[in-house]
Amino acid sequence: MPAKVYWFFIMKKLIPFFLAAACAISVQAKIVTKSVEYKQGDTTLEGFLAYDDSISGKRPGVLVVHQWFGLTDYEKRRATMLAQLGYVAFCADIYGKDVHPKNTSETGALVGKYENESGRVLLRARVNAALDELKKNELVDTKRVAAIGYCFGGTTVIELARSGADLNGVVSFHGGLDSPTPADGKNIKGKVLALAGADDPFQNPDDLTAFESEMRDNKVDWQIAFYGGAVHAFTQPDPGFVNAGAKYNEKADKRSWEAMKTFFGEIFK
């Protein structure tokens, strides 16, 4: 067979392959991310949205609540990871647009605003405003919505559930489990998953006992997973401050993320 004829024959056979490959590339996931302004009362907040625009139709939405330093690249990365899993992810802003504490003193003062009973009222209002913003998104299946949070955010998503928010479930990563109004556990509609470091010095044993009683007394569908050798902030490579009680733990980070994925597979059926 002449060389030119041979190569024509080969290329004719390969064209469908090249076309298929081109089509496959064109439909690869493209993660869209953007900042979104929204309001709670008179306060302007700035969240962060992430989703895969190669997926058609509605899909579950996941609210992400930041740790005590506010909305940072860390939460945005987690939102992007959730988008890669096929969810619409929205990062809440609890503190307000352009409010970014620079050190632990400033952060402690901010967090202190939300610790007591009256502060929890504001906290619930802020996180519910973010949930509303997520549910407004036309890509979100509002019957399949969850919230996750880290440290301060872990406490916040449980407060969101206690507020009676319509959620399939919440996941708290190394969050405080205390509550000034434990009777509000009766308002929880979805399932609760708490992921904690077994050696977290900031996890008060009395708060843990009270949390367990709250869940049992109110017949909540709840779980707690403890990770041996893990302390506070075990999912954060840079917890923002030097402290032996707050340190990244790669094994616990990966295990807790897988636990969240399994939990989502259950609640989003």
C-alpha positions as CSV (number, residue, x, y, z in Angstrom):
1,M,0.0,0.0,0.0
2,P,1.5,3.4,-1.0
3,A,2.5,5.5,2.0
4,K,0.1,8.4,1.3
5,V,-2.8,6.0,1.0
6,Y,-1.7,4.3,4.2
7,W,-1.6,7.5,6.2
8,F,-4.9,8.6,4.7
9,F,-6.5,5.4,5.9
10,I,-5.0,5.7,9.4
11,M,-6.1,9.4,9.8
12,K,-9.6,8.5,8.6
13,K,-9.8,5.9,11.4
14,L,-8.4,8.3,14.0
15,I,-10.6,11.3,13.2
16,P,-13.6,10.0,15.3
17,F,-11.2,9.4,18.2
18,F,-9.9,13.0,18.0
19,L,-13.4,14.4,17.8
20,A,-14.5,12.4,20.9
21,A,-11.4,13.5,22.8
22,A,-12.2,17.2,21.9
23,C,-15.8,16.8,23.0
24,A,-14.6,15.2,26.3
25,I,-12.3,18.1,26.9
26,S,-15.0,20.6,26.2
27,V,-17.3,19.2,28.9
28,Q,-14.6,18.9,31.6
29,A,-15.6,20.5,34.9
30,K,-15.2,24.3,34.9
31,I,-15.4,25.6,38.4
32,V,-16.9,29.1,38.6
33,T,-16.1,31.2,41.6
34,K,-17.1,34.7,42.6
35,S,-17.7,37.0,45.5
36,V,-21.3,37.8,46.4
37,E,-22.6,40.8,48.4
38,Y,-25.7,40.2,50.5
39,K,-27.2,41.8,53.6
40,Q,-28.4,40.9,57.1
41,G,-30.5,43.9,58.3
42,D,-28.4,47.0,57.6
43,T,-25.1,45.1,57.6
44,T,-23.4,44.4,54.2
45,L,-21.8,41.0,54.0
46,E,-19.5,39.5,51.4
47,G,-19.7,35.7,50.7
48,F,-18.1,33.5,48.1
49,L,-19.8,31.2,45.6
50,A,-18.4,28.1,43.8
51,Y,-20.0,25.7,41.4
52,D,-19.3,23.5,38.4
53,D,-20.9,25.0,35.3
54,S,-20.6,21.8,33.3
55,I,-23.4,20.2,35.4
56,S,-26.9,20.9,34.2
57,G,-29.9,21.2,36.4
58,K,-30.3,21.8,40.1
59,R,-28.0,20.2,42.7
60,P,-27.5,20.1,46.5
61,G,-26.3,23.3,48.1
62,V,-23.7,23.5,50.9
63,L,-23.2,26.5,53.1
64,V,-19.6,26.9,54.4
65,V,-19.0,28.9,57.6
66,H,-15.6,30.3,58.4
67,Q,-13.3,29.9,61.5
68,W,-12.7,32.7,63.9
69,F,-10.4,34.7,61.6
70,G,-13.3,35.3,59.2
71,L,-13.7,34.3,55.6
72,T,-10.3,33.5,54.2
73,D,-8.8,31.6,51.3
74,Y,-9.1,28.4,53.4
75,E,-12.9,28.4,53.3
76,K,-12.8,29.4,49.6
77,R,-10.6,26.4,48.9
78,R,-13.1,24.1,50.7
79,A,-16.0,25.6,48.7
80,T,-14.1,24.9,45.5
81,M,-13.5,21.3,46.6
82,L,-17.3,21.0,47.3
83,A,-18.0,22.4,43.8
84,Q,-15.7,19.7,42.3
85,L,-17.9,17.1,44.1
86,G,-20.9,18.5,42.3
87,Y,-22.4,20.8,44.9
88,V,-23.2,24.5,44.9
89,A,-21.1,25.9,47.7
90,F,-21.5,29.3,49.4
91,C,-19.2,30.7,52.0
92,A,-20.9,32.8,54.7
93,D,-19.6,36.0,56.0
94,I,-20.5,36.4,59.7
95,Y,-18.5,39.5,60.5
96,G,-19.3,41.8,57.7
97,K,-17.7,43.0,54.5
98,D,-14.1,44.2,54.9
99,V,-14.0,43.1,58.5
100,H,-10.8,41.0,58.7
101,P,-9.2,40.6,62.2
102,K,-5.4,40.9,62.0
103,N,-4.5,39.0,65.2
104,T,-5.9,36.8,67.9
105,S,-6.8,39.8,70.2
106,E,-9.0,41.3,67.5
107,T,-10.4,37.9,66.7
108,G,-11.2,37.1,70.3
109,A,-13.1,40.4,70.6
110,L,-15.2,39.6,67.5
111,V,-16.0,36.1,68.6
112,G,-16.9,37.3,72.0
113,K,-19.9,39.2,70.5
114,Y,-21.5,35.9,69.6
115,E,-20.8,33.7,72.7
116,N,-23.6,34.6,75.1
117,E,-27.4,34.2,74.7
118,S,-28.0,37.6,73.0
119,G,-24.9,37.1,70.9
120,R,-26.2,33.8,69.6
121,V,-29.4,35.6,68.4
122,L,-27.2,37.8,66.1
123,L,-25.1,34.8,65.1
124,R,-28.2,32.9,64.0
125,A,-29.4,35.9,62.1
126,R,-26.1,36.2,60.2
127,V,-25.9,32.6,59.3
128,N,-29.5,32.4,58.3
129,A,-29.0,35.3,56.0
130,A,-26.2,33.4,54.3
131,L,-28.4,30.3,54.0
132,D,-31.1,32.4,52.4
133,E,-28.6,33.7,49.9
134,L,-27.5,30.1,49.0
135,K,-31.1,29.0,48.5
136,K,-31.8,31.9,46.2
137,N,-29.3,30.5,43.7
138,E,-31.2,29.1,40.7
139,L,-28.8,26.1,40.6
140,V,-29.6,24.9,44.1
141,D,-32.1,22.2,44.9
142,T,-33.6,23.8,48.0
143,K,-34.8,20.4,49.3
144,R,-31.2,19.2,49.5
145,V,-29.2,21.7,51.5
146,A,-26.5,21.3,54.2
147,A,-24.1,23.4,56.2
148,I,-20.5,22.8,57.3
149,G,-18.3,24.9,59.5
150,Y,-14.8,25.1,61.0
151,C,-14.0,25.9,64.6
152,F,-16.2,29.1,65.2
153,G,-18.0,28.0,62.1
154,G,-18.6,24.5,63.5
155,T,-20.4,26.1,66.4
156,T,-22.3,28.4,64.0
157,V,-23.7,25.6,61.9
158,I,-25.1,23.8,65.0
159,E,-26.6,27.1,66.0
160,L,-28.1,27.3,62.6
161,A,-29.7,23.9,63.1
162,R,-30.9,25.0,66.6
163,S,-32.6,28.0,65.0
164,G,-35.0,25.7,63.2
165,A,-33.4,26.2,59.7
166,D,-34.7,23.9,57.0
167,L,-31.7,21.8,56.4
168,N,-30.9,18.1,55.6
169,G,-27.9,18.2,57.9
170,V,-25.0,20.0,59.4
171,V,-21.3,19.1,59.8
172,S,-19.2,20.7,62.5
173,F,-15.4,20.4,62.1
174,H,-13.6,20.9,65.4
175,G,-16.4,23.3,66.5
176,G,-17.4,24.2,70.1
177,L,-20.5,22.3,71.1
178,D,-21.7,24.5,73.9
179,S,-25.1,26.2,73.9
180,P,-26.5,28.9,76.2
181,T,-30.0,27.6,75.3
182,P,-29.8,23.8,75.0
183,A,-33.6,23.5,74.9
184,D,-33.4,24.8,71.4
185,G,-32.2,21.4,70.3
186,K,-35.9,20.7,69.9
187,N,-35.9,22.9,66.8
188,I,-33.3,20.8,64.9
189,K,-34.8,19.4,61.7
190,G,-31.9,17.8,60.0
191,K,-29.1,15.4,61.0
192,V,-26.0,16.4,62.9
193,L,-22.4,15.2,62.4
194,A,-19.7,16.6,64.8
195,L,-16.1,15.8,63.9
196,A,-13.7,16.5,66.8
197,G,-10.1,16.0,67.8
198,A,-9.8,13.5,70.6
199,D,-7.1,15.6,72.2
200,D,-8.6,19.0,71.6
201,P,-7.8,21.0,74.8
202,F,-10.5,23.6,73.8
203,Q,-13.3,21.1,73.8
204,N,-14.8,21.4,77.3
205,P,-15.9,18.0,78.6
206,D,-18.9,19.6,80.3
207,D,-20.0,21.1,77.0
208,L,-19.6,17.8,75.3
209,T,-21.7,16.0,77.9
210,A,-24.4,18.7,77.7
211,F,-24.4,18.5,73.9
212,E,-24.9,14.7,74.0
213,S,-27.8,15.2,76.4
214,E,-29.3,17.8,74.2
215,M,-29.2,15.6,71.2
216,R,-30.6,12.6,73.0
217,D,-33.3,14.5,74.9
218,N,-34.6,16.0,71.6
219,K,-34.3,12.8,69.6
220,V,-32.0,14.3,67.1
221,D,-30.3,12.0,64.5
222,W,-26.7,12.8,65.5
223,Q,-23.1,11.4,65.4
224,I,-19.8,12.4,66.9
225,A,-16.5,11.1,65.5
226,F,-13.3,11.6,67.5
227,Y,-9.9,11.4,65.8
228,G,-7.1,10.1,68.0
229,G,-4.0,12.3,68.2
230,A,-5.8,15.3,66.7
231,V,-6.1,18.6,68.6
232,H,-8.0,21.7,67.6
233,A,-8.0,23.0,64.0
234,F,-6.9,19.7,62.7
235,T,-8.2,20.4,59.2
236,Q,-6.3,23.7,58.8
237,P,-2.7,23.7,57.6
238,D,-2.3,27.2,59.0
239,P,-4.6,27.7,62.0
240,G,-3.5,31.3,62.2
241,F,-1.7,31.2,65.5
242,V,1.0,29.2,67.2
243,N,-0.4,26.9,69.9
244,A,0.3,23.3,70.8
245,G,-3.5,22.8,71.2
246,A,-4.2,23.8,67.5
247,K,-2.4,22.0,64.8
248,Y,-3.0,20.4,61.4
249,N,-3.3,16.7,61.3
250,E,-3.3,15.3,57.8
251,K,-4.8,11.9,58.7
252,A,-7.7,13.4,60.6
253,D,-8.2,16.0,57.9
254,K,-8.6,13.4,55.2
255,R,-10.7,11.1,57.4
256,S,-13.1,13.9,58.4
257,W,-13.6,15.0,54.8
258,E,-14.4,11.4,53.9
259,A,-16.9,11.2,56.8
260,M,-18.6,14.4,55.5
261,K,-18.8,12.9,52.0
262,T,-20.4,9.8,53.4
263,F,-22.8,11.9,55.4
264,F,-23.8,13.9,52.3
265,G,-24.4,10.6,50.4
266,E,-26.9,9.7,53.1
267,I,-28.8,13.0,53.6
268,F,-28.9,13.9,49.9
269,K,-30.5,10.6,48.6
